[in-house]
Amino acid sequence: MKFTKATDAHVQGDVIVFHMETAGVTRQFEISGDVLRQRFGAVDDTPNELLRAFESAADALQNAADRAHGVPADGPIMLGEGDFA
C-alpha cells in the first residue's frame, strides 16, 4: 500500500480522500467508490477493497491529478469516470 500511504489516502463513506502534489502544490482529491468499482475492479464497498483498487489505480490517478493541476478549487477535486476515459 505504498501509494496509499504516500497520498495519505483514507476511506470516508464511499469515497477515498487523498492528497497529491501537482505543479508544486499539494491538493486534496476524492474518488468515489462507484468509479473504483466500475473502472478499477473493486468488488465491493468495504474500505479494504476500495483501498486495494485505489492502490492498483496509482498510475491512472497520478495522470488524472496531473491533468487537473490547473483546475481552480477551494476544496477537494473530485475525480470521476470521465477523468479515466
DAFEN-V518229 format. One record per residue. N is the residue number from 1. SS is DSSP state (hx for helix, st for strand, lp for the rest). BURIAL is # if it has 9 or more other ideal C-beta (glycine too) atoms within 8 Angstrom, else .. D_LAST is the distance of its C-alpha to the last C-alpha in Angstrom with 2 decimals. Layout:
N/SS/BURIAL/D_LAST
N/SS/BURIAL/D_LAST
//
This chain:
1/lp/./24.58
2/hx/./24.82
3/hx/#/21.50
4/hx/#/22.32
5/hx/./25.74
6/hx/./24.71
7/lp/#/22.48
8/lp/./25.06
9/lp/#/22.53
10/st/./24.10
11/st/#/23.43
12/st/./24.49
13/lp/./24.51
14/lp/./21.10
15/st/#/19.37
16/st/#/19.32
17/st/#/20.70
18/st/#/20.63
19/st/#/21.67
20/st/#/20.38
21/st/./21.93
22/st/#/20.19
23/lp/./22.48
24/lp/./25.46
25/st/./24.94
26/st/./24.18
27/st/#/22.01
28/st/#/21.26
29/st/#/17.80
30/st/#/16.99
31/st/#/14.40
32/st/#/15.35
33/hx/#/16.60
34/hx/./14.59
35/hx/#/11.24
36/hx/#/13.26
37/hx/#/14.67
38/hx/./11.82
39/hx/#/9.31
40/hx/#/12.00
41/lp/./15.06
42/lp/#/17.38
43/lp/./20.05
44/lp/./21.70
45/lp/./22.05
46/lp/./24.66
47/hx/./24.40
48/hx/./24.82
49/hx/#/22.00
50/hx/#/19.54
51/hx/#/20.73
52/hx/#/20.47
53/hx/#/16.77
54/hx/#/16.39
55/hx/#/18.44
56/hx/./16.49
57/lp/#/13.24
58/hx/#/15.32
59/hx/./13.75
60/hx/#/10.15
61/hx/#/12.01
62/hx/#/14.21
63/hx/./11.70
64/hx/#/10.16
65/hx/#/13.86
66/hx/./14.94
67/hx/./12.78
68/lp/#/14.30
69/lp/#/17.78
70/lp/./18.98
71/lp/./18.03
72/lp/./21.44
73/lp/./21.94
74/lp/./25.15
75/lp/./23.63
76/lp/./20.64
77/st/#/17.14
78/st/./14.98
79/st/#/11.47
80/lp/./9.55
81/hx/#/6.75
82/hx/./5.26
83/hx/#/5.91
84/hx/#/3.82
85/lp/./0.00
//
